[in-house]
Protein backbone atom coordinates (compact mmCIF):
# COMPACT_ATOMS: atom_id res chain seq x y z
CA UNK A 1 0.00 0.00 0.00
CA UNK A 2 1.30 3.40 -0.86
CA UNK A 3 1.06 6.25 1.65
CA UNK A 4 2.75 9.53 2.49
CA UNK A 5 4.29 10.26 5.88
CA UNK A 6 6.31 13.17 7.15
CA UNK A 7 9.54 12.21 8.88
CA UNK A 8 12.22 14.18 10.62
CA UNK A 9 15.01 14.82 8.12
CA UNK A 10 17.71 13.33 10.38
CA UNK A 11 15.57 10.27 11.15
CA UNK A 12 14.92 9.66 7.46
CA UNK A 13 18.64 9.95 6.71
CA UNK A 14 19.44 7.37 9.47
CA UNK A 15 16.75 5.01 8.16
CA UNK A 16 18.13 5.25 4.60
CA UNK A 17 21.65 4.56 5.89
CA UNK A 18 20.42 1.54 7.84
CA UNK A 19 18.58 0.21 4.79
CA UNK A 20 21.68 0.58 2.59
CA UNK A 21 23.95 -1.02 5.21
CA UNK A 22 21.64 -3.99 5.68
CA UNK A 23 20.93 -4.43 1.96
CA UNK A 24 17.22 -3.84 2.25
CA UNK A 25 14.73 -1.16 1.26
CA UNK A 26 13.62 1.88 3.22
CA UNK A 27 10.11 0.44 3.17
CA UNK A 28 11.31 -2.79 4.80
CA UNK A 29 13.19 -0.84 7.49
CA UNK A 30 10.12 1.27 8.30
CA UNK A 31 7.84 -1.80 8.34
CA UNK A 32 10.19 -3.68 10.66
CA UNK A 33 10.51 -0.73 13.03
CA UNK A 34 6.74 -0.27 13.14
CA UNK A 35 6.14 -4.00 13.73
CA UNK A 36 8.66 -4.04 16.59
CA UNK A 37 7.09 -0.97 18.19
CA UNK A 38 3.59 -2.43 17.99
CA UNK A 39 4.75 -5.82 19.30
CA UNK A 40 6.40 -4.21 22.35
CA UNK A 41 3.30 -2.18 23.00
CA UNK A 42 1.07 -5.26 22.77
CA UNK A 43 3.34 -7.14 25.20
CA UNK A 44 3.14 -4.27 27.67
CA UNK A 45 -0.67 -4.44 27.89
CA UNK A 46 -1.69 -5.16 31.45
CA UNK A 47 -3.23 -8.54 32.12
CA UNK A 48 -6.70 -8.68 33.57
CA UNK A 49 -6.77 -8.31 37.35
CA UNK A 50 -6.94 -11.46 39.43
CA UNK A 51 -10.30 -12.07 41.04
CA UNK A 52 -10.03 -13.46 44.55
CA UNK A 53 -12.79 -15.61 45.96
CA UNK A 54 -14.63 -14.11 48.88
CA UNK A 55 -16.89 -15.85 51.34
CA UNK A 56 -19.88 -14.73 53.30
CA UNK A 57 -19.29 -13.92 56.88
CA UNK A 58 -19.77 -11.38 59.59
CA UNK A 59 -16.55 -9.54 58.84
CA UNK A 60 -13.60 -9.46 61.19
CA UNK A 61 -13.80 -11.59 64.34
CA UNK A 62 -14.41 -9.76 67.61
CA UNK A 63 -11.15 -8.60 69.16
CA UNK A 64 -9.31 -8.49 65.84
CA UNK A 65 -7.90 -5.11 64.92
CA UNK A 66 -6.23 -5.43 61.53
CA UNK A 67 -4.26 -2.24 62.20
CA UNK A 68 -2.77 -3.68 65.42
CA UNK A 69 -0.48 -6.62 64.67
CA UNK A 70 0.02 -7.39 68.38
CA UNK A 71 -3.70 -7.90 69.02
CA UNK A 72 -3.99 -9.92 65.82
CA UNK A 73 -1.14 -12.15 67.01
CA UNK A 74 -2.87 -12.55 70.39
CA UNK A 75 -6.05 -13.74 68.69
CA UNK A 76 -4.08 -16.15 66.47
CA UNK A 77 -2.18 -17.58 69.48
CA UNK A 78 -5.42 -17.97 71.45
CA UNK A 79 -6.96 -19.81 68.48
CA UNK A 80 -3.81 -21.96 68.18
CA UNK A 81 -3.93 -22.90 71.88
CA UNK A 82 -7.62 -23.80 71.61
CA UNK A 83 -6.89 -26.13 68.66
CA UNK A 84 -3.33 -27.42 69.19
CA UNK A 85 -1.50 -28.89 66.24
CA UNK A 86 0.37 -32.20 66.61
CA UNK A 87 3.40 -30.39 65.21
CA UNK A 88 3.59 -28.20 68.33
CA UNK A 89 4.66 -31.26 70.34
CA UNK A 90 7.89 -31.45 68.33
CA UNK A 91 10.97 -29.79 69.87
CA UNK A 92 11.82 -26.47 68.27
CA UNK A 93 15.49 -25.76 67.70
CA UNK A 94 16.27 -22.09 67.24
CA UNK A 95 18.98 -20.92 64.87
CA UNK A 96 21.11 -24.05 65.03
CA UNK A 97 21.17 -24.46 68.82
CA UNK A 98 19.81 -27.41 70.79
CA UNK A 99 16.05 -27.60 71.30
CA UNK A 100 16.34 -27.25 75.11
CA UNK A 101 17.88 -23.79 74.87
CA UNK A 102 21.37 -24.73 76.11
CA UNK A 103 24.35 -23.20 74.44
CA UNK A 104 25.75 -25.32 71.62
CA UNK A 105 28.75 -27.44 72.45
CA UNK A 106 31.83 -26.53 70.42
PAZAPA-4460 file (N, C-alpha, C; in steps of 0.05 Angstrom, whole numbers, plus 32768, in hexadecimal, padded with zeros to 4 digits):
% residues 106
    n_x    n_y    n_z   ca_x   ca_y   ca_z    c_x    c_y    c_z   seq   type   mol
   8011   7FE9   8000   8000   8000   8000   8012   8019   8000     1      X     A
   800A   802C   7FF1   801A   8044   7FEF   800E   805A   8000     2      X     A
   801F   8067   8010   8015   807D   8021   802B   8092   8024     3      X     A
   8024   80A9   802E   8037   80BF   8032   8039   80C5   8050     4      X     A
   8051   80C6   805A   8056   80CD   8076   806B   80E3   8076     5      X     A
   806A   80F3   808B   807E   8107   808F   8091   80FE   80A5     6      X     A
   80AB   80FD   809F   80BF   80F4   80B2   80D3   810A   80B6     7      X     A
   80DE   810A   80CE   80F4   811C   80D4   810B   8116   80C1     8      X     A
   8117   812B   80B7   812C   8128   80A2   8143   8117   80AC     9      X     A
   814C   811A   80C5   8162   810B   80D0   815A   80ED   80D3    10      X     A
   8141   80E9   80DC   8137   80CD   80DF   8136   80BF   80C4    11      X     A
   812C   80CD   80B0   812A   80C1   8095   8146   80BA   808B    12      X     A
   8159   80CC   808F   8175   80C7   8086   8180   80AE   8094    13      X     A
   817B   80AB   80AF   8185   8093   80BD   8177   807A   80B3    14      X     A
   815E   807C   80AD   814F   8064   80A3   815A   805C   8088    15      X     A
   8160   806F   8076   816B   8069   805C   8186   805C   805F    16      X     A
   8197   8067   8071   81B1   805B   8076   81AF   803E   8080    17      X     A
   819D   803A   8092   8198   801F   809D   8190   800C   8087    18      X     A
   817D   8015   8076   8174   8004   8060   818B   7FFD   804D    19      X     A
   819B   8011   8046   81B2   800C   8034   81C6   7FF8   8040    20      X     A
   81CB   7FFC   805A   81DF   7FEC   8068   81D5   7FCF   806B    21      X     A
   81BB   7FCB   806E   81B1   7FB0   8072   81A7   7FA4   8057    22      X     A
   81AA   7FB2   8041   81A3   7FA7   8027   8185   7FA4   8024    23      X     A
   8175   7FB5   802F   8158   7FB3   802D   814D   7FCE   8024    24      X     A
   8133   7FD0   8022   8127   7FE9   8019   811F   7FFA   8031    25      X     A
   811A   8013   802C   8110   8026   8040   80F5   801C   804A    26      X     A
   80E5   8013   8038   80CA   8009   803F   80CD   7FF2   8053    27      X     A
   80DF   7FDF   804E   80E2   7FC8   8060   80EC   7FD1   807B    28      X     A
   80FE   7FE5   807C   8108   7FEF   8096   80F1   7FFC   80A6    29      X     A
   80E1   800C   8098   80CA   8019   80A6   80B6   8005   80AF    30      X     A
   80B0   7FF1   809F   809D   7FDC   80A7   80A7   7FCD   80BF    31      X     A
   80C1   7FC5   80BF   80CC   7FB6   80D5   80CB   7FC7   80EF    32      X     A
   80D2   7FE0   80ED   80D2   7FF1   8105   80B6   7FF4   8110    33      X     A
   80A3   7FF8   80FE   8087   7FFB   8107   807C   7FE1   8113    34      X     A
   8083   7FCA   8107   807B   7FB0   8113   8086   7FAC   812E    35      X     A
   80A0   7FB2   8132   80AD   7FAF   814C   80A1   7FC1   8161    36      X     A
   809B   7FDA   8159   808E   7FED   816C   8072   7FE2   8174    37      X     A
   8063   7FD9   8161   8048   7FCF   8168   8049   7FB6   8178    38      X     A
   805C   7FA4   8173   805F   7F8C   8182   8066   7F92   819F    39      X     A
   8079   7FA4   81A3   8080   7FAC   81BF   8068   7FB8   81CE    40      X     A
   8059   7FC8   81C0   8042   7FD4   81CC   802D   7FC0   81D3    41      X     A
   8029   7FAC   81C2   8015   7F97   81C7   801E   7F86   81DF    42      X     A
   8039   7F81   81E2   8043   7F71   81F8   8041   7F80   8212    43      X     A
   8040   7F9B   8211   803F   7FAB   8229   8022   7FAF   8234    44      X     A
   800F   7FA4   8225   7FF3   7FA7   822E   7FEF   7F98   8248    45      X     A
   7FE2   7FA5   825B   7FDE   7F99   8275   7FCB   7F81   8273    46      X     A
   7FD2   7F6C   8282   7FBF   7F55   8282   7FA7   7F5D   8293    47      X     A
   7F92   7F4D   8290   7F7A   7F52   829F   7F80   7F4E   82BD    48      X     A
   7F74   7F5E   82CE   7F79   7F5A   82EB   7F6F   7F3F   82F5    49      X     A
   7F7C   7F35   8309   7F75   7F1B   8315   7F5D   7F1F   8326    50      X     A
   7F4A   7F0D   8324   7F32   7F0F   8335   7F35   7EFB   834B    51      X     A
   7F35   7F04   8364   7F37   7EF3   837B   7F1C   7EEB   8384    52      X     A
   7F1A   7ED1   838D   7F00   7EC8   8397   7EFB   7ED4   83B3    53      X     A
   7EE3   7EDC   83B7   7EDB   7EE6   83D2   7EC5   7ED4   83DC    54      X     A
   7EC2   7ED4   83F6   7EAE   7EC3   8403   7E9D   7ED4   8415    55      X     A
   7E85   7ECB   8418   7E72   7ED9   842A   7E7D   7ED7   8446    56      X     A
   7E76   7EEA   8456   7E7E   7EEA   8472   7E77   7F04   847F    57      X     A
   7E7C   7F05   8498   7E75   7F1C   84A8   7E8B   7F31   84A9    58      X     A
   7E9F   7F2E   8498   7EB5   7F41   8499   7ECB   7F37   84AB    59      X     A
   7ED9   7F4A   84B7   7EF0   7F43   84C8   7EE6   7F38   84E2    60      X     A
   7EF4   7F24   84ED   7EEC   7F18   8507   7EEE   7F2D   851D    61      X     A
   7EDE   7F2A   8532   7EE0   7F3D   8548   7EFC   7F3C   8555    62      X     A
   7F07   7F53   855B   7F21   7F54   8567   7F38   7F56   8553    63      X     A
   7F31   7F54   853A   7F46   7F56   8525   7F47   7F73   851A    64      X     A
   7F5E   7F7F   851D   7F62   7F9A   8512   7F78   7F97   84FD    65      X     A
   7F71   7F98   84E4   7F83   7F93   84CF   7F9A   7FA8   84CE    66      X     A
   7F96   7FBF   84DB   7FAB   7FD3   84DC   7FBE   7FCF   84F4    67      X     A
   7FB8   7FBB   8505   7FC9   7FB6   851C   7FD3   7F9A   851B    68      X     A
   7FEC   7F96   8511   7FF6   7F7C   850D   7FF9   7F6C   8528    69      X     A
   7FFE   7F7A   853E   8000   7F6C   8558   7FE6   7F5F   8560    70      X     A
   7FD0   7F6E   855D   7FB6   7F62   8564   7FAE   7F4C   8551    71      X     A
   7FB5   7F4F   8538   7FB0   7F3A   8524   7FC0   7F20   852C    72      X     A
   7FD9   7F24   8534   7FE9   7F0D   853C   7FDD   7F00   8555    73      X     A
   7FD3   7F10   8568   7FC7   7F05   8580   7FAF   7EF3   8578    74      X     A
   7F9E   7EFD   8566   7F87   7EED   855E   7F90   7ED3   8550    75      X     A
   7FA5   7ED5   853F   7FAE   7EBD   8531   7FBA   7EA9   8545    76      X     A
   7FC9   7EB2   855A   7FD4   7EA0   856E   7FBE   7E94   857E    77      X     A
   7FAA   7EA4   8586   7F94   7E99   8595   7F86   7E83   8585    78      X     A
   7F82   7E87   856B   7F75   7E74   855A   7F86   7E5B   8558    79      X     A
   7FA1   7E5F   8556   7FB4   7E49   8554   7FB3   7E38   856D    80      X     A
   7FB2   7E45   8584   7FB1   7E36   859E   7F97   7E27   85A1    81      X     A
   7F82   7E31   8596   7F68   7E24   8598   7F67   7E0B   8586    82      X     A
   7F75   7E0C   8570   7F76   7DF5   855D   7F93   7DEE   8558    83      X     A
   7FA1   7DE1   856B   7FBD   7DDC   8568   7FC3   7DC9   8550    84      X     A
   7FD9   7DCE   8543   7FE2   7DBE   852D   7FF5   7DA9   8537    85      X     A
   7FF5   7D91   852C   8007   7D7C   8534   8025   7D85   8530    86      X     A
   8029   7D97   851E   8044   7DA0   8518   8050   7DB0   852F    87      X     A
   803E   7DBC   8540   8048   7DCC   8557   8056   7DBB   856B    88      X     A
   8051   7DA1   856B   805D   7D8F   857F   807A   7D89   8578    89      X     A
   8082   7D8F   855F   809E   7D8B   8557   80B0   7DA0   8563    90      X     A
   80C9   7D98   856A   80DB   7DAC   8575   80E3   7DC0   8560    91      X     A
   80E6   7DD9   8568   80EC   7DEF   8555   8109   7DF8   855A    92      X     A
   811A   7DF4   8548   8136   7DFD   854A   8138   7E18   853E    93      X     A
   8143   7E2B   854B   8145   7E46   8541   8161   7E4C   8536    94      X     A
   8163   7E54   851E   817C   7E5E   8511   8194   7E4B   8516    95      X     A
   8190   7E32   8514   81A6   7E1F   8515   81AE   7E16   8530    96      X     A
   81A1   7E20   8545   81A7   7E17   8560   8197   7DFF   8568    97      X     A
   819C   7DF3   857F   818C   7DDC   8588   8170   7DE5   858F    98      X     A
   815D   7DD2   858D   8141   7DD8   8592   813B   7DE0   85AF    99      X     A
   814D   7DD8   85C2   8147   7DDF   85DE   8151   7DFB   85E6   100      X     A
   815D   7E09   85D4   8166   7E24   85D9   8182   7E27   85E4   101      X     A
   8190   7E10   85E9   81AB   7E11   85F2   81BD   7E1C   85DC   102      X     A
   81D4   7E26   85E4   81E7   7E30   85D1   81F3   7E19   85C2   103      X     A
   81F8   7E1C   85A7   8203   7E06   8598   821F   7DFE   85A2   104      X     A
   8225   7DE5   85A1   823F   7DDB   85A9   8252   7DDE   8591   105      X     A
   8269   7DEA   8596   827D   7DED   8580   8296   7DDE   8585   106      X     A
***
